[in-house]
Amino acid sequence: MPLKKISAVIITFNEERNIERCIDSLKGVVDEIIVVDSFSTDDTEDICRKLEVKFIKHEFEGHVQQKNWAAQQATYDYVLSLDADEKLSEELKNSIITLKKTDVLKFEGYFMNRLTSFCGKWIKHSWYPDKKLRLWNRHKGSWGGDNPHDQFFMTDNLPTGHLKGDLLHYSFHTISEYNLQIEKFSSIAAESAFKQGKKISQIGIYIHAMGKFLKKYIFKRGFLDGWDGLYIAISSAYYTMLKYRKLYHFQNDKQKL
C-alpha cells in the first residue's frame, strides 16, 4: 500500500528562535506534528500552541531517551523526526509528498542529506552530505548511539531508501555559540563513553584528534569551504581531543578511588 500518513516529531528545550520555521516547513507535508518539550522557560510553548501542534511536556533524560519516547507518542506508524533547528527544503518536501502519494512501500526507512548553515554560510563539504535516517516505521527500529550524538537504527539492518532534497540545518549563528556547544557536548559524550566502559590512552587522544582534522579538511574536502572549512576542521579536532581528555580524566579518577 502507498505510504499515506506521517507523524512529524520534534523535541525541544528553549527553541523560540527556531521552532516556528521548523513547524512551518512541515505543514502540508505531514498529517500530524508533535512537539515533545522538556519544560522550556522561553516562548517555545506559546509559539507551538499558536501553531496548533500537539504539545507534550516530558522530562529530559538524554537525547536518545527523549527521541524514543517522543516517537512512541505518534499516531501513525511512519515518523519524520526533525530537530527544532532544522527544516525541510522545497525539494525534500516534494519528495516526501510524492512518496506518500505514489510510492509502493519499498522501504521501512528513508535517509536524507543534511545541509548545515554555519554563521550564516551553507557548508557544502566539511559537513555534507551528512546523511540522516529521519523517516521510518517506528515499529522497525529505535534511536541509539552515544548521547548527545543520537542515531536511528533499523531492526535487523532492514534496507532503506534515500529521498532527494536537503534537510536544512540552522546550527550556529555565532562562533561563541559553537564554542559553547563544543564544551557542553564534549562533556556529555565523555560521560556517556565512560558509563559504557570505554577507555582511551594519552596517545590515543591525539591520534583521534588528528584523524578528525584530516577527515574534515582533506577527505571531506573542507578546504573548499574556505576559512570556514579550516575553522571547522580545527574545532572538530579540538572537540575530539576535549572529549577524550575528559574521558581520560574520568577513568583516572576512578582508578584513584
C-alpha positions as CSV (number, residue, x, y, z in Angstrom):
1,M,0.0,0.0,0.0
2,P,1.2,3.6,-0.6
3,L,2.5,5.4,2.5
4,K,-0.3,7.8,3.3
5,K,0.0,9.1,6.8
6,I,3.1,10.5,8.6
7,S,3.6,11.9,12.1
8,A,6.3,14.5,12.5
9,V,8.1,14.6,15.9
10,I,10.3,17.3,17.3
11,I,12.0,17.5,20.7
12,T,12.6,21.0,22.2
13,F,14.0,23.0,25.0
14,N,14.1,26.8,24.7
15,E,13.8,26.8,20.9
16,E,11.8,30.0,20.5
17,R,14.3,31.2,17.8
18,N,13.9,28.0,15.6
19,I,10.6,26.2,16.3
20,E,8.3,28.2,14.1
21,R,10.5,27.8,11.0
22,C,10.7,24.1,11.6
23,I,6.9,23.6,12.0
24,D,6.1,25.8,9.0
25,S,8.2,23.6,6.8
26,L,6.2,20.5,7.8
27,K,2.7,21.9,7.1
28,G,1.1,20.4,4.0
29,V,3.6,17.6,4.2
30,V,2.8,15.5,7.3
31,D,-0.5,14.6,8.9
32,E,0.4,15.3,12.5
33,I,3.0,17.4,14.2
34,I,4.1,16.5,17.8
35,V,6.4,18.6,19.9
36,V,7.9,17.0,23.0
37,D,9.2,19.7,25.2
38,S,11.4,19.3,28.3
39,F,9.9,22.3,30.2
40,S,11.1,25.3,28.2
41,T,11.4,28.6,30.0
42,D,11.1,30.8,26.9
43,D,8.3,31.3,24.5
44,T,8.6,27.8,22.8
45,E,5.3,26.6,24.3
46,D,3.3,29.7,23.3
47,I,4.6,29.5,19.7
48,C,3.7,25.9,19.4
49,R,0.2,26.4,20.9
50,K,-0.3,29.3,18.4
51,L,0.7,27.0,15.5
52,E,-1.8,24.3,16.8
53,V,0.5,21.4,17.1
54,K,0.3,18.6,19.6
55,F,2.4,19.9,22.5
56,I,3.6,17.4,25.2
57,K,5.9,18.1,28.2
58,H,8.3,15.3,29.2
59,E,11.3,15.4,31.5
60,F,14.6,15.2,29.6
61,E,16.7,12.1,30.4
62,G,19.0,12.3,27.3
63,H,18.7,12.8,23.6
64,V,18.3,9.1,22.8
65,Q,15.8,8.5,25.5
66,Q,13.8,11.6,24.7
67,K,13.5,10.8,21.0
68,N,12.5,7.2,21.6
69,W,9.8,8.4,24.0
70,A,8.6,11.1,21.5
71,A,8.3,8.5,18.7
72,Q,6.0,6.5,20.9
73,Q,3.6,9.4,21.0
74,A,3.0,9.3,17.3
75,T,-0.4,8.4,15.9
76,Y,0.9,6.9,12.6
77,D,3.4,4.2,12.0
78,Y,5.7,6.3,9.9
79,V,7.6,9.1,11.8
80,L,9.5,12.0,10.4
81,S,11.9,13.2,13.1
82,L,13.3,16.7,13.0
83,D,15.4,18.8,15.4
84,A,14.0,22.2,16.1
85,D,16.8,24.0,14.3
86,E,16.1,22.0,11.0
87,K,13.5,22.5,8.2
88,L,12.6,20.7,5.0
89,S,13.9,22.2,1.8
90,E,11.3,22.6,-1.0
91,E,12.8,19.6,-2.9
92,L,12.7,17.4,0.2
93,K,9.1,18.4,0.8
94,N,8.2,17.4,-2.7
95,S,10.0,14.1,-2.3
96,I,8.0,13.2,0.8
97,I,4.7,14.3,-0.7
98,T,5.4,12.2,-3.8
99,L,6.4,9.3,-1.6
100,K,3.1,9.5,0.3
101,K,1.0,9.7,-2.9
102,T,2.7,7.3,-5.3
103,D,5.4,5.1,-3.8
104,V,4.6,1.4,-3.2
105,L,6.1,0.8,0.2
106,K,9.6,-0.4,-0.7
107,F,11.4,0.6,2.4
108,E,10.8,0.8,6.2
109,G,13.2,3.8,6.4
110,Y,14.4,6.7,4.3
111,F,17.7,8.7,4.5
112,M,18.0,12.4,3.5
113,N,21.0,14.7,3.2
114,R,21.5,17.4,5.8
115,L,23.0,20.8,4.7
116,T,24.3,22.9,7.6
117,S,24.5,26.6,8.0
118,F,27.4,27.9,10.0
119,C,27.4,31.6,11.0
120,G,25.1,32.3,8.0
121,K,27.0,30.3,5.4
122,W,26.0,26.9,4.0
123,I,28.8,24.4,4.4
124,K,28.8,22.2,1.3
125,H,31.8,20.0,2.0
126,S,33.0,19.7,5.6
127,W,29.6,18.5,7.0
128,Y,27.9,17.5,3.8
129,P,26.1,15.3,2.8
130,D,25.8,14.2,6.4
131,K,23.1,11.5,5.6
132,K,20.4,11.2,8.3
133,L,17.8,8.4,8.7
134,R,14.8,10.6,9.6
135,L,11.7,9.0,8.1
136,W,11.0,5.5,9.3
137,N,8.5,2.9,10.6
138,R,8.6,3.4,14.3
139,H,8.0,-0.3,14.8
140,K,11.1,-1.3,12.8
141,G,13.8,0.4,14.8
142,S,14.8,2.7,17.6
143,W,17.1,5.6,18.5
144,G,20.5,4.6,19.8
145,G,24.1,5.8,19.7
146,D,26.0,7.8,22.3
147,N,24.5,10.9,23.8
148,P,24.4,13.6,22.6
149,H,25.0,12.2,19.1
150,D,21.9,10.1,18.6
151,Q,21.2,7.9,15.6
152,F,18.3,5.8,14.4
153,F,18.9,2.1,13.8
154,M,16.7,-0.1,11.7
155,T,15.8,-3.5,13.1
156,D,18.0,-6.3,11.6
157,N,19.6,-3.8,9.2
158,L,16.4,-3.6,7.1
159,P,17.0,-2.0,3.6
160,T,16.5,1.8,3.4
161,G,15.8,4.3,0.6
162,H,17.1,7.8,0.0
163,L,15.0,11.0,-0.6
164,K,16.0,13.8,-2.9
165,G,16.4,17.3,-1.3
166,D,18.1,18.6,1.8
167,L,17.3,18.8,5.4
168,L,18.3,22.4,6.2
169,H,20.2,22.7,9.5
170,Y,20.4,26.2,11.0
171,S,23.1,25.2,13.5
172,F,25.2,28.1,14.8
173,H,24.6,31.8,14.4
174,T,27.9,32.8,16.1
175,I,31.3,31.4,16.8
176,S,30.7,31.8,20.5
177,E,27.6,29.6,20.3
178,Y,29.6,26.9,18.5
179,N,32.4,27.0,21.1
180,L,29.8,26.7,24.0
181,Q,28.3,23.6,22.3
182,I,31.8,22.1,21.9
183,E,32.3,22.4,25.7
184,K,28.8,21.1,26.5
185,F,28.7,18.2,24.1
186,S,32.2,17.1,24.8
187,S,31.3,16.7,28.5
188,I,28.1,14.7,27.7
189,A,29.9,12.5,25.2
190,A,32.8,11.8,27.6
191,E,30.4,10.9,30.4
192,S,28.4,8.6,28.1
193,A,31.6,6.9,26.9
194,F,32.8,6.4,30.5
195,K,29.4,4.8,31.5
196,Q,29.8,2.4,28.6
197,G,33.2,1.3,29.9
198,K,35.2,2.9,27.1
199,K,38.8,3.9,27.7
200,I,41.5,6.0,26.0
201,S,45.3,6.4,26.3
202,Q,47.1,9.7,26.1
203,I,48.5,8.9,22.6
204,G,45.0,7.8,21.6
205,I,43.7,11.2,22.3
206,Y,46.0,12.9,19.8
207,I,45.6,10.2,17.2
208,H,41.8,10.6,17.3
209,A,42.1,14.4,17.1
210,M,44.5,14.3,14.2
211,G,42.3,11.8,12.4
212,K,39.3,14.1,12.8
213,F,41.1,17.0,11.3
214,L,42.3,15.0,8.3
215,K,38.8,13.7,7.8
216,K,37.1,17.1,7.8
217,Y,39.7,19.1,5.9
218,I,41.2,16.6,3.5
219,F,38.8,13.6,2.9
220,K,35.6,15.7,3.2
221,R,37.3,18.5,1.1
222,G,36.7,21.0,3.8
223,F,39.4,23.2,2.2
224,L,36.8,24.0,-0.5
225,D,34.7,25.7,2.3
226,G,37.5,28.4,2.7
227,W,38.3,29.8,6.1
228,D,35.1,28.3,7.5
229,G,36.3,24.8,6.4
230,L,39.6,25.3,8.1
231,Y,38.0,26.5,11.3
232,I,35.5,23.6,11.3
233,A,38.4,21.1,10.9
234,I,40.4,22.6,13.7
235,S,37.4,22.9,16.0
236,S,36.3,19.4,15.2
237,A,39.8,18.1,16.2
238,Y,39.6,20.2,19.3
239,Y,36.2,18.8,20.2
240,T,37.5,15.2,19.7
241,M,40.6,16.0,21.9
242,L,38.5,17.6,24.6
243,K,36.0,14.7,24.7
244,Y,38.8,12.1,25.1
245,R,40.8,14.2,27.6
246,K,37.6,14.3,29.7
247,L,37.2,10.6,29.3
248,Y,40.8,10.0,30.3
249,H,40.3,12.1,33.5
250,F,37.2,10.1,34.3
251,Q,39.0,6.8,34.0
252,N,42.0,8.0,36.0
253,D,39.8,9.4,38.8
254,K,38.0,6.1,39.0
255,Q,41.3,4.3,39.4
256,K,42.3,6.5,42.3
257,L,39.1,5.6,44.3
